[in-house]
Amino acid sequence: MRCNLKDRERWDRLHEIKVKALTIGAQHDEMDPQDMKKMASLMADSSLAFCLKGSHMSMWADQQAYFKHLLDFLHAV
């Protein structure tokens, strides 16, 4: 069975995430940058990393920015 997430939303449950979290978005991603900011703001201890040259697969498209954000987050945890 294939799961389609197109019509599923979980904005109302993001506040339940209590651990330190990193959301990573990109300029050319499918999600609107304002929604990325909103998502990070709804989690108690979250931050947003943004890859200006990236897309949905920033770990390949914008490796330098992606891994800098990821490593900074991991070192801070």
C-alpha positions, 0 to 999 in steps of 0.5 A: 500500500502506498502512502500519499502525504499530499493532503496530510497536515501536521501543523497543529502537532508541531508544538509536541516536538520537545527535542532540539530540532533543525529544519533545513530548507532551500531557495528552490525547494517545494515548500515555501520559505515562509512555511519553513520559518513557520514550521521552525517557530512552532517547535519549542527548540527548533532552528531553520537552516536555509540553503540559498543555492539548494533545492529539495535535495540540498545535500547534493545541490548545495553541499557546502551550505547544507553540511555547514548548517548540519555540522553547526547544529550537531556541534551545538547539541 
